[in-house]
């Protein structure tokens, strides 16, 4: 199944490699609307999850911007399928660890981590995006010691651009509940975006 779901990865990686060569260290490289909305997504993803001594895997890390909002004591690894992204991330943030890789590839052996996060990794997925989302969530959850947090463009947000995938928030939550009963959905911070967080144990 993984080989089938990886179809289209080359096109996605090539798109972001072109973006980074064109824009460099810029929000346009990752198609973020602004630094403000990028930071807002990061805050929603990581609230209460990261602190000194914890380890975090950033899937689809892009230029590694998330690393800048984490405490320096956090053990961070950023992974992306776009080689030019990783090359640039390493030059921008030499104190952090980065690697080219894909969680659905058998050769990816890193982990486990306390927390796994993914921001914006589904937006450009055109080949069986729902199956891809579920497979990636399973792969990320398998490497998450305590929590997984990811976001997506939302089907509740109106008509998508032709080249963007919008997931159904409730269908996504239903799938996540097959992995754990402890699931959190947030759809209150941006009109076209949602975040799902999965936990190993009941919080509080």
ZIRAHU-V158827 format. One record per residue. N is the residue number from 1. PSI is psi in radians with two decimals (none if undefined). Layout:
N | PSI
N | PSI
//
This chain:
1 | -0.64
2 | -0.73
3 | -0.73
4 | -0.74
5 | -0.38
6 | -0.15
7 | 2.31
8 | -0.22
9 | -0.68
10 | -0.71
11 | -0.71
12 | -0.80
13 | -0.74
14 | -0.66
15 | -0.85
16 | -0.53
17 | -0.71
18 | -0.70
19 | -0.79
20 | -0.59
21 | -0.52
22 | -0.78
23 | -0.37
24 | -2.44
25 | 1.46
26 | 2.59
27 | -0.44
28 | -0.44
29 | -0.68
30 | 0.19
31 | 0.44
32 | 2.57
33 | -0.66
34 | 2.91
35 | -0.57
36 | -0.83
37 | -0.55
38 | -0.83
39 | -0.66
40 | -0.78
41 | -0.76
42 | -0.76
43 | -0.73
44 | -0.72
45 | -0.78
46 | -0.06
47 | 2.10
48 | 0.10
49 | -0.40
50 | 2.55
51 | 3.03
52 | 2.39
53 | -0.12
54 | 2.75
55 | 2.53
56 | 2.35
57 | 2.14
58 | 1.79
59 | 2.24
60 | 0.85
61 | -0.30
62 | -2.17
63 | 0.06
64 | 0.39
65 | -0.58
66 | -0.60
67 | -0.51
68 | -0.36
69 | 0.05
70 | 2.62
71 | 2.48
72 | -0.37
73 | -0.17
74 | 2.33
75 | 1.83
76 | 2.37
77 | 2.15
78 | 2.31
79 | 2.41
80 | 2.68
81 | -0.19
82 | 1.93
83 | -0.66
84 | -0.57
85 | -0.84
86 | -0.71
87 | -0.77
88 | -0.70
89 | -0.75
90 | -0.66
91 | -0.58
92 | -0.58
93 | 1.19
94 | -0.31
95 | -0.18
96 | 2.79
97 | 2.39
98 | 2.65
99 | 2.54
100 | 2.24
101 | 2.99
102 | 2.25
103 | -0.41
104 | -0.09
105 | 2.33
106 | -0.44
107 | -0.19
108 | 1.95
109 | 0.12
110 | 2.61
111 | 3.08
112 | 2.96
113 | 2.71
114 | -0.81
115 | 2.42
116 | 2.33
117 | 2.69
118 | 2.20
119 | 2.02
120 | 0.29
121 | -0.18
122 | -0.15
123 | -0.68
124 | 0.16
125 | 2.06
126 | -0.42
127 | 1.92
128 | 1.06
129 | -0.61
130 | -0.81
131 | -0.69
132 | -0.80
133 | -0.83
134 | -0.72
135 | -0.70
136 | -0.70
137 | -0.75
138 | -0.78
139 | -0.68
140 | -0.73
141 | -0.63
142 | -0.37
143 | 0.06
144 | 2.00
145 | -0.61
146 | -0.58
147 | 2.66
148 | 2.38
149 | 2.29
150 | 2.80
151 | 2.96
152 | 2.72
153 | 2.58
154 | 2.39
155 | -0.27
156 | -0.06
157 | 0.07
158 | -2.91
159 | 2.21
160 | 2.80
161 | 2.70
162 | -0.56
163 | 0.33
164 | 2.48
165 | 2.29
166 | 2.10
167 | 2.69
168 | 2.08
169 | -0.75
170 | -0.68
171 | -0.66
172 | -0.77
173 | -0.73
174 | -0.74
175 | -0.78
176 | -0.54
177 | -0.19
178 | -0.25
179 | -0.62
180 | 2.56
181 | -0.18
182 | 1.55
183 | 2.41
184 | 2.27
185 | 2.29
186 | 2.23
187 | 0.58
188 | 0.10
189 | -0.46
190 | 2.57
191 | -0.41
192 | 0.43
193 | 2.55
194 | 2.75
195 | 2.40
196 | 2.36
197 | 2.34
198 | 2.47
199 | 2.56
200 | -0.56
201 | 2.80
202 | 2.38
203 | 2.67
204 | none
//
